[in-house]
């Protein structure tokens, strides 16, 4: 079904055309003159406009100009009486899609409108493909590490340092708050290095239990512990010849610290439960949000390991330290996620961008990306408006305060996990309300599986625990 707007000052012709198109399954808006028709188009829009050419007051040519001026992509079909073909040809020069000569059978107007709609659909498909291509290109560039977004001075300095460090084989430690993009820095170091054709392997040290981390890094032999039913290669072996990225290196325990120091010194490992010494050729890049010097002083991190890791230190600036990069990042995330979530959206309004600037972004770039994704779900226009941004960006409480050292912080500063959890709850609530409680539609809006949605609905109390998955 499409929305078709019919304009004709002849009651019989207008009503007959409207009835024929309604029977074809379309939503039809009919108007008796050009002025009312243009006003109706501006208020409600349409996929196709069918207009008579010769009308009192505003004629069809002027209607064509007015609607095209408002929406260059709208398809206009003109109706013309015998003897005014020259005017119809002029209308096509002005941008009309086609014309139909009166009187005409109902089958013909239906066919003409269907052909016009096929043009609309083709344009939409092309637009989606262009958006997907742009997003994939941007995403690929991000994942392959060929660039790190940001034109600010701190980011320019960081990009320069990355390129210099990438040309060497030195161990790099990346400092930065959660959500700043430390893994992207590691990927960029790998992709710009002579090792780029070899594996890039990641390990999140904080995500693994202490008893599992050693096995994950160095591998294990069959029977070395309960559950070790076969030999397993560790991350160092898997990354041989390439780069191993150790995220949250400050979380590893004393035992793993000792073994990691040996690897960095001797370039060899032993699997858990094994006796053989294995040589490995791996460049280590690690990251942390902790102050490792303070951890060394507190006795929680080995000093000798710290100096082995701290050969080339890089720091990713927090988003609040480079606010001039917010517009570039926001537009990048609209392009990246818009193709999948809401292809109509091409950018942000000035008011929405101002709201992004007012916030301190304790969750950094990751929080900004999350906020843009949420806004895309609920946007109904071609640009994100301030009212479509998450509630925390619209609230006066999000305006930035100044800490004693001049550091911008949001009022009511909270831990990052709490902020992200609240953001997720708001997103689910808005999608659930928009879908009128229909779970499958809610899951579709959010882009997640229905099973994952039920878990989150239970988690945030929207449904009772154990509630059967029935559609409301």
MOGI-V504993 format. One record per residue. N is the residue number from 1. RES is the residue in one small letter. PSI is psi in radians with two decimals (* if undefined). Layout:
n=[N,N]
res=[RES,RES]
psi=[PSI,PSI]
//
This chain:
n=[1,2,3,4,5,6,7,8,9,10,11,12,13,14,15,16,17,18,19,20,21,22,23,24,25,26,27,28,29,30,31,32,33,34,35,36,37,38,39,40,41,42,43,44,45,46,47,48,49,50,51,52,53,54,55,56,57,58,59,60,61,62,63,64,65,66,67,68,69,70,71,72,73,74,75,76,77,78,79,80,81,82,83,84,85,86,87,88,89,90,91,92,93,94,95,96,97,98,99,100,101,102,103,104,105,106,107,108,109,110,111,112,113,114,115,116,117,118,119,120,121,122,123,124,125,126,127,128,129,130,131,132,133,134,135,136,137,138,139,140,141,142,143,144,145,146,147,148,149,150,151,152,153,154,155,156,157,158,159,160,161,162,163,164,165,166,167,168,169,170,171,172,173,174,175,176,177,178,179,180,181,182,183,184,185,186,187,188,189,190,191,192,193,194,195,196,197,198,199,200,201,202,203,204,205,206,207,208,209,210,211,212,213,214,215,216,217,218,219,220,221,222,223,224,225,226,227,228,229,230,231,232,233,234,235,236,237,238,239,240,241,242,243,244,245,246,247,248,249,250,251,252,253,254,255,256,257,258,259,260,261,262,263,264,265,266,267,268,269,270,271,272,273,274,275,276,277,278,279,280,281,282,283,284,285,286,287,288,289,290,291,292,293,294,295,296,297,298,299,300,301,302,303,304,305,306,307,308,309,310,311,312,313,314,315,316,317,318,319,320,321,322,323,324,325,326,327,328,329,330,331,332,333,334,335,336,337,338,339,340,341,342,343,344,345,346,347,348,349,350,351,352,353,354,355,356,357,358,359,360,361,362,363,364,365,366,367,368,369,370,371,372,373,374,375,376,377,378,379,380,381,382,383,384,385,386,387,388,389,390,391,392,393,394,395,396,397,398,399,400,401,402,403,404,405,406,407,408,409,410,411,412,413,414,415,416,417,418,419,420,421,422,423,424,425,426,427,428,429,430,431,432,433,434,435,436,437,438,439,440,441,442,443,444,445,446,447,448,449,450,451,452,453,454,455,456,457,458,459,460,461,462,463,464,465,466,467,468,469,470,471,472]
res=[x,x,x,x,x,x,x,x,x,x,x,x,x,x,x,x,x,x,x,x,x,x,x,x,x,x,x,x,x,x,x,x,x,x,x,x,x,x,x,x,x,x,x,x,x,x,x,x,x,x,x,x,x,x,x,x,x,x,x,x,x,x,x,x,x,x,x,x,x,x,x,x,x,x,x,x,x,x,x,x,x,x,x,x,x,x,x,x,x,x,x,x,x,x,x,x,x,x,x,x,x,x,x,x,x,x,x,x,x,x,x,x,x,x,x,x,x,x,x,x,x,x,x,x,x,x,x,x,x,x,x,x,x,x,x,x,x,x,x,x,x,x,x,x,x,x,x,x,x,x,x,x,x,x,x,x,x,x,x,x,x,x,x,x,x,x,x,x,x,x,x,x,x,x,x,x,x,x,x,x,x,x,x,x,x,x,x,x,x,x,x,x,x,x,x,x,x,x,x,x,x,x,x,x,x,x,x,x,x,x,x,x,x,x,x,x,x,x,x,x,x,x,x,x,x,x,x,x,x,x,x,x,x,x,x,x,x,x,x,x,x,x,x,x,x,x,x,x,x,x,x,x,x,x,x,x,x,x,x,x,x,x,x,x,x,x,x,x,x,x,x,x,x,x,x,x,x,x,x,x,x,x,x,x,x,x,x,x,x,x,x,x,x,x,x,x,x,x,x,x,x,x,x,x,x,x,x,x,x,x,x,x,x,x,x,x,x,x,x,x,x,x,x,x,x,x,x,x,x,x,x,x,x,x,x,x,x,x,x,x,x,x,x,x,x,x,x,x,x,x,x,x,x,x,x,x,x,x,x,x,x,x,x,x,x,x,x,x,x,x,x,x,x,x,x,x,x,x,x,x,x,x,x,x,x,x,x,x,x,x,x,x,x,x,x,x,x,x,x,x,x,x,x,x,x,x,x,x,x,x,x,x,x,x,x,x,x,x,x,x,x,x,x,x,x,x,x,x,x,x,x,x,x,x,x,x,x,x,x,x,x,x,x,x,x,x,x,x,x,x,x,x,x,x,x,x,x,x,x,x,x,x,x,x,x,x,x,x,x,x,x,x]
psi=[2.39,2.89,2.09,2.30,2.13,2.24,2.10,2.33,-0.04,1.98,-0.79,-0.82,-0.76,-0.86,-0.67,-0.75,-0.75,-0.76,-0.75,-0.71,-0.58,-0.69,-0.45,-0.03,0.16,2.71,2.18,2.30,2.10,2.39,2.59,-0.08,2.93,-0.68,-0.83,-0.64,-0.77,-0.72,-0.73,-0.67,-0.77,-0.58,-0.68,-0.24,3.04,2.69,-0.67,2.41,2.17,2.01,2.48,2.67,-0.82,1.83,2.65,2.57,-1.99,2.01,3.13,-0.60,-0.74,-0.67,-0.82,-0.84,-0.74,-0.83,-0.63,-0.59,-0.59,-0.69,1.76,-0.35,-0.11,2.49,2.19,2.23,2.21,2.51,2.35,2.52,2.86,2.38,-0.05,0.52,-0.65,-0.68,-0.65,-0.71,-0.70,-0.68,-0.68,-0.59,-0.54,-0.11,0.07,2.57,-0.77,3.01,2.78,2.31,2.30,2.61,2.77,2.64,2.70,-0.59,-0.59,-0.76,-0.63,-0.75,-0.73,-0.77,-0.70,-0.70,-0.70,-0.72,-0.60,-0.62,-0.74,-0.82,-0.70,-0.77,-0.70,-0.72,-0.75,-0.74,-0.76,-0.74,-0.71,-0.72,-0.74,-0.76,-0.76,-0.76,-0.75,-0.70,-0.76,-0.77,-0.71,-0.74,-0.66,-0.82,-0.58,-0.04,0.35,-0.21,2.75,2.06,2.38,2.22,-0.03,2.83,-0.76,-0.65,-0.60,-0.73,-0.71,-0.79,-0.71,-0.78,-0.68,-0.82,-0.66,-0.76,-0.59,-0.54,-0.24,3.11,0.27,2.60,2.38,2.40,2.24,2.08,2.64,2.72,2.86,2.37,0.09,-0.32,0.67,-0.64,-0.58,-0.64,-0.77,-0.75,-0.69,-0.72,-0.71,-0.82,-0.43,0.03,2.90,-0.20,0.11,-0.42,-0.14,3.03,2.56,1.97,2.35,2.58,2.21,1.76,-0.59,-0.28,-0.14,2.49,2.65,-0.65,-0.40,-0.44,-0.73,-0.80,-0.67,-0.68,-0.78,-0.14,3.06,2.78,2.74,2.33,0.11,-0.36,2.93,2.19,-0.17,1.39,-0.22,2.88,2.47,2.29,2.41,3.03,-0.55,-0.71,-0.72,-0.51,0.14,2.22,-0.25,-2.42,2.38,2.12,2.06,1.76,2.53,0.96,-0.39,-0.12,-0.09,2.59,3.08,-0.70,-0.81,-0.59,-0.75,-0.79,-0.61,-0.67,-0.70,-0.72,-0.79,-0.56,-0.81,-0.24,0.74,2.71,2.88,2.28,2.66,2.21,0.03,2.86,-0.37,2.50,2.24,2.24,2.42,2.52,1.63,2.36,2.25,2.21,2.25,2.89,2.68,2.62,-0.03,2.81,1.70,-0.50,-0.72,-0.63,-0.67,-0.79,-0.57,-0.06,0.24,-0.15,2.35,2.32,-0.72,-0.61,-0.67,-0.77,-0.47,-0.60,-0.52,0.62,-0.87,1.73,2.31,2.53,2.20,2.10,2.58,2.71,-0.59,-0.31,-0.10,1.03,-0.40,-0.24,-0.14,-0.81,-0.75,-0.78,-0.75,-0.79,-0.63,-0.75,-0.54,-0.79,-0.69,-0.80,-0.32,-0.66,-0.58,-0.66,-0.81,1.49,-0.30,-0.56,2.23,-0.19,-2.81,2.56,2.86,-0.64,-0.70,-0.72,-0.65,-0.66,-0.67,-0.64,-0.46,-0.32,2.62,-0.25,1.09,-0.43,0.06,-2.57,-0.62,-0.69,-0.68,-0.79,-0.74,-0.74,-0.70,-0.74,-0.78,-0.77,-0.63,-0.59,-0.66,-0.04,2.45,-0.01,-2.81,-0.08,2.65,2.27,2.81,-0.69,-0.30,-0.13,2.79,2.65,-0.61,-0.33,-0.31,-0.32,2.53,-0.42,-0.23,-0.11,2.51,2.36,3.05,2.21,2.94,-0.62,0.18,0.05,2.21,2.30,2.67,2.63,2.51,0.78,2.30,2.83,2.58,-0.78,-0.64,-0.70,-0.81,-0.65,-0.70,-0.65,-0.75,-0.73,-0.77,-0.74,-0.79,-0.72,-0.78,-0.70,-0.69,-0.71,-0.72,-0.61,0.08,0.64,0.06,2.04,-0.77,-0.65,-0.67,-0.79,-0.68,-0.76,-0.66,-0.28,0.57,2.90,2.67,-0.65,-0.70,-0.63,-0.76,-0.69,-0.76,-0.62,-0.70,-0.75,-0.73,0.15,0.30,-0.51,2.81,2.57,2.27,0.04,2.37,2.50,1.29,2.50,2.42,*]
//
